[in-house]
Amino acid sequence: MIQLPLAANPASRVTVDTGNGVFVFVTYWLPNKKVWLMDILNSSSNLLLSGIALLPGVDNLLKGHGELFKNSVMQVQCVNGTANNTVDSLGNTAQVVWLTSDETNPIVYQDPLL
């Protein structure tokens, strides 16, 4: 499991080797909606995914976003049970984690019978 080194900076950019590739993660805050969003780019800065809402309680924010991410899981985990809905929550009370296919997902939010 990799904890992405994100900070509560309204427009930050970090490059991380996830084990499934090197990706650039760009986060930005939308004050009117009170939500953090993320874009994912490849190492050549080509846009792969845009506008991923960084919401806790979702098993896999990458699910259904193509072949490139089929063996990866990305989650927002809040350390104090709150939502990731303040300008200073990302990187503080809300952490974004990345898991590869050979890792066990430590937190499952959805009903496994669905």
C-alpha positions as CSV (number, residue, x, y, z in Angstrom):
1,M,0.0,0.0,0.0
2,I,1.3,3.4,-0.9
3,Q,0.0,6.5,0.8
4,L,0.1,9.3,-1.8
5,P,2.1,12.3,-0.5
6,L,-0.7,14.8,-1.0
7,A,-1.1,18.0,0.9
8,A,-4.0,20.5,1.5
9,N,-2.7,22.7,-1.2
10,P,-5.5,23.9,-3.5
11,A,-3.4,22.9,-6.5
12,S,-0.7,20.4,-5.9
13,R,1.2,18.0,-8.2
14,V,3.2,14.9,-7.1
15,T,4.8,12.1,-9.1
16,V,4.6,8.6,-7.6
17,D,5.8,5.2,-8.8
18,T,2.8,3.0,-7.8
19,G,4.3,-0.3,-8.8
20,N,1.9,-0.3,-11.7
21,G,3.6,2.6,-13.3
22,V,4.8,6.2,-12.7
23,F,1.9,8.6,-12.5
24,V,1.5,12.3,-11.8
25,F,-1.3,13.1,-9.4
26,V,-2.8,16.6,-9.6
27,T,-5.3,17.7,-6.9
28,Y,-7.4,20.7,-6.7
29,W,-10.1,22.1,-4.4
30,L,-13.5,23.2,-5.6
31,P,-14.8,25.6,-2.9
32,N,-18.4,25.9,-4.3
33,K,-18.9,22.1,-4.1
34,K,-16.6,21.5,-1.1
35,V,-14.8,18.6,-2.8
36,W,-11.2,17.7,-3.7
37,L,-10.7,16.5,-7.2
38,M,-7.8,14.6,-8.8
39,D,-6.4,14.3,-12.3
40,I,-4.0,11.4,-13.1
41,L,-1.4,11.9,-15.8
42,N,1.3,9.5,-17.1
43,S,5.0,10.3,-16.7
44,S,5.0,12.3,-20.0
45,S,2.2,14.5,-18.5
46,N,-0.5,13.1,-20.8
47,L,-3.9,13.2,-19.1
48,L,-5.2,9.7,-18.3
49,L,-8.1,10.5,-15.9
50,S,-9.7,13.8,-15.0
51,G,-12.0,15.0,-12.2
52,I,-11.9,12.1,-9.9
53,A,-13.9,13.2,-6.8
54,L,-11.8,12.2,-3.7
55,L,-14.6,10.9,-1.6
56,P,-14.3,8.5,1.3
57,G,-16.5,5.4,1.4
58,V,-15.8,4.2,-2.1
59,D,-14.1,0.8,-2.5
60,N,-12.1,1.8,-5.6
61,L,-12.1,5.3,-7.2
62,L,-10.4,3.8,-10.3
63,K,-12.9,1.0,-11.0
64,G,-14.3,1.2,-14.5
65,H,-11.7,3.6,-15.7
66,G,-10.0,1.4,-18.3
67,E,-7.5,-1.3,-18.7
68,L,-4.6,0.7,-17.4
69,F,-6.1,0.8,-13.9
70,K,-7.8,-2.6,-13.7
71,N,-5.2,-4.1,-11.3
72,S,-5.1,-1.1,-9.0
73,V,-7.3,0.3,-6.1
74,M,-7.3,3.9,-4.9
75,Q,-9.3,4.9,-1.8
76,V,-9.7,7.9,0.4
77,Q,-9.4,6.9,4.0
78,C,-10.3,9.4,6.7
79,V,-8.5,9.0,10.0
80,N,-11.2,10.5,12.1
81,G,-14.3,9.3,10.3
82,T,-15.2,12.6,8.8
83,A,-15.6,13.5,5.2
84,N,-12.9,14.9,2.9
85,N,-14.8,18.2,2.5
86,T,-12.7,21.0,3.8
87,V,-9.8,22.9,2.2
88,D,-7.4,21.5,4.8
89,S,-8.6,17.9,5.1
90,L,-6.6,16.4,2.2
91,G,-3.3,15.0,3.5
92,N,-4.3,15.7,7.1
93,T,-7.4,13.9,8.1
94,A,-8.0,12.3,4.7
95,Q,-5.3,10.2,3.1
96,V,-5.3,8.8,-0.4
97,V,-4.0,5.2,-0.7
98,W,-3.0,3.1,-3.7
99,L,-3.0,-0.7,-3.7
100,T,-1.8,-3.1,-6.4
101,S,-3.5,-6.3,-7.4
102,D,-1.3,-8.4,-5.1
103,E,-2.2,-6.5,-2.0
104,T,-5.3,-7.2,0.2
105,N,-7.7,-4.3,0.4
106,P,-7.8,-3.4,4.1
107,I,-11.1,-1.5,4.0
108,V,-14.2,-2.6,2.1
109,Y,-17.1,-0.2,2.1
110,Q,-19.6,-1.8,-0.2
111,D,-21.8,-4.9,0.5
112,P,-19.7,-7.9,-0.7
113,L,-22.9,-9.7,-1.8
114,L,-23.7,-7.1,-4.5
